[in-house]
Amino acid sequence: MIKAIGYAAQEATAPLKPLEFDRNEPGAHDVQIDILYCGVCHSDVHQVRNEWHNTVYPCLPGHEIVGRVVNVGQHVTKFKEGDLAGVGCMIDSCQECQPCHAGEEQYCEGPKGWTATYNGPQKPDGSNTFGGYSSTITVKETFALKIPENLETKAVAPLLCAGVTTYSPLRHWQVKPGQKVGVVGFGGLGDMAVKLATAMGARVVAFTTSPEKEAGIRKLGAEDVVISTDKAAMEKYASSFDFILSTIPTKHDINPYIQLLKRDATIALVGALEPLEPINHSQVAFHRRSVAGSLIGGITETQEVLDFCSHHNIVSDVELIPIQQINEAFERMIKGDVKYRFVIDMNSLKDQEG
């Protein structure tokens, strides 16, 4: 076994604190990655605080992992020692169902579904998985990603969740150059959605409740920024969007945005995983609009977004923090006090070990 250290919560109301634990030695098809950086996702807060009512404790979060390969199994062909590698939201799936064969492991239909990087029952013994707020991780090579060397390493980490979570619906609903795309909410997901849709050639309009964010959003490529509480500004865009992506991570009313869709257009939600306000179906039916959802992305698609970002020189805007500030970062994220994604410098764990 490999000795590891990380930060974990022991219960829903407890802060994250240091935890020593063991990682598996790499098997024949595994890679061991010493973690350099790990992004902080809003779902980490939901999970640590048991807001989805499925958390197993201790809970050690983190699924936006970037590091260096330090050991590989004898049959590994994809990586060698010294390579940059990443781990996103999944570390396993059944590999037998139709979605898995289609490269969409996030929709795995196996008996247990896909195995989450943290708070996911590890096969076959059912033990809990521990994530990237830690010193090292061992993972199957098929669930590890090759990280482009030309991108700023710390700013790549959020691409492994925020990047693919927004890229996947943009690709699935076939966003094309010249189309008008709306992005609702401007945090870690909204930031990436604006950058990616713009790189795809779309005309991007962002919706926010925070006027002070307008200048920053425009710098990322948005051609307009709408304050969603401004009724006149919203009416200006009635029935004009080809696609809208809502990245708001909590319950919210999507009816005002449904009215902005063209006939046959779609609004997809990637942030909220709880019940929403009732939908005014007349706004849907009278224009044959669609309300849809999307969940992260498969391993192939995650590699695709990394390569796309490498080609277009896209990374996330991040604020680097030491692991010792993670509880403060959670509170700041809840208050919206971050531009735009926290990333943990795992070198700070050495201070903990010392």
Secondary structure, DSSP 8 states (H G I E B T S, - for coil): -EEEEEEEBSSTTS--EEEEEEE----TTEEEEEEEEEE--HHHHHHHTTTTS---SSB-----EEEEEEEE-TT--S--TT-EEEE-SEEE--S-SHHHHTT-GGG--STT--EESSSSB-TTT--B---SSBSEEEEEGGG-EE--TTS-HHHHGGGGTHHHHHHHHHHHTT--TT-EEEEE--SHHHHHHHHHHHHTT-EEEEEES-GGGHHHHHHTT-SEEEETT-HHHHHHTTT-EEEEEE--SS----HHHHTTEEEEEEEEE-S--S------HHHHHTTT-EEEE--S--HHHHHHHHHHHHHHT----EEEEEGGGHHHHHHHHHTT-SSSEEEEEGGGHHHHH-
